[in-house]
C-alpha cells in the first residue's frame, strides 16, 4: 500500500462523449499529449503526467501551471501527458521515460506503484511524485505531499465564528484517516474559537465516492436538517451536490482545492486551497539543485496550503468571507494561521 497524502483532488469524471473527445484528440493513443512549449534547443525539459484529463479540473490545471512556471524559470520546455485510465497512465509514464526529460512530474496516488517500477528500471531518470509517495525510498524519486489539515482547521475556525446554530458539519468522501483530514480538523477549528460547538461528519461512500453529487447532496441535506449551518464540502466532484443543498436548505458551505465560490456564489464562505502549482515548480527546482530523493511536506508555512480568504484578490473572489461584515473573522483566522506557521499552535493530523 503506497504512502499517500489524502486529497479531494479526484476530478470531475467525464461523460462518454467527453472521453471520446479526449481520445479523438490523440488519434489511436489512449492519452492526450499537449503543452510542449518554451526553451532553447537543448535546454531543460520537463514532462507532467496527470492521472485523468485536465478538462476543468482546477487541481490538475494548477499542476499544469506549475510545470509551465518551472520551464520558464529554468529556460526549458515542458510537455503535459493527460491520462484517461489505468492503461493510459502506464503508457504515458513509459512514453515520458523514453523521451528522457530532466524531470518527470506525476500527480496522484495512482502513480505510486508505476513510479516505483520505473524508478528501479531507470535509476538515472528523476521523478517528482506530487500528492503521494512510493512505499520504498528511491534516490531518483522526490515526493511532495500536503498538510491539508492545517488549512481545514482555519476553515473550521471561520465556521465556528460564523455559526448561529452552534452546529457545523462535513460531507467527506470516505471514512479513512487520510480523508478525515478534511473533516476532523474542521470540527477542531470550530471548537477552538467557539467552545460548545457540536459537529457531525457524514461520508459519501458507495461505488463512486468521488463522483456522487446526488449522495453528497443527500448527506449535506441531512446535516442541515440536524441544524448544521456551516458545512465543509470534501466530496470531490460531488461538491456540486453539497452546494445545491446549501442553496436549497440555506446553510453555508466551504469548498476545496480551488475557488469554488466562483461556481456557487452566495453559498460558499471560503475554500481550502491546495497549491499543486507550488509543489510542482518547487519540486522541480529542488531536483535540479541536486536535492532530490526526499519527501517535502507543504502546509501553511511553505505556501502549499491556504484559504481563498487569506490570498491576494479575495475581494474579487465572490466568497462570502470577503464581505465587510466578516473582516473581524478574517483577522482572527489570520492570527491562527500565524500561530500555526510559527509553531505556537499544532493541528492534530488524523492520518498521523
Secondary structure as UniProt FT lines:
FT   HELIX           16..24
FT   TURN            25..28
FT   STRAND          32..37
FT   TURN            41..42
FT   STRAND          45..50
FT   TURN            55..56
FT   HELIX           58..73
FT   TURN            74..75
FT   STRAND          77..82
FT   HELIX           86..99
FT   STRAND          103..107
FT   HELIX           109..111
FT   HELIX           112..121
FT   TURN            123..124
FT   STRAND          126..130
FT   TURN            139..140
FT   STRAND          141..146
FT   HELIX           148..162
FT   STRAND          167..172
FT   TURN            177..178
FT   HELIX           179..182
FT   HELIX           184..193
FT   TURN            195..196
FT   STRAND          198..203
FT   TURN            207..210
FT   HELIX           213..225
FT   TURN            226..227
FT   STRAND          230..234
FT   HELIX           236..238
FT   HELIX           239..249
FT   STRAND          252..257
FT   TURN            260..263
FT   TURN            265..267
FT   STRAND          268..274
FT   HELIX           276..288
FT   TURN            289..290
FT   STRAND          295..298
FT   TURN            300..303
FT   STRAND          305..307
FT   HELIX           308..310
FT   TURN            312..313
FT   HELIX           314..316
FT   HELIX           320..322
FT   HELIX           324..326
FT   HELIX           327..341
FT   TURN            342..343
FT   TURN            350..351
//
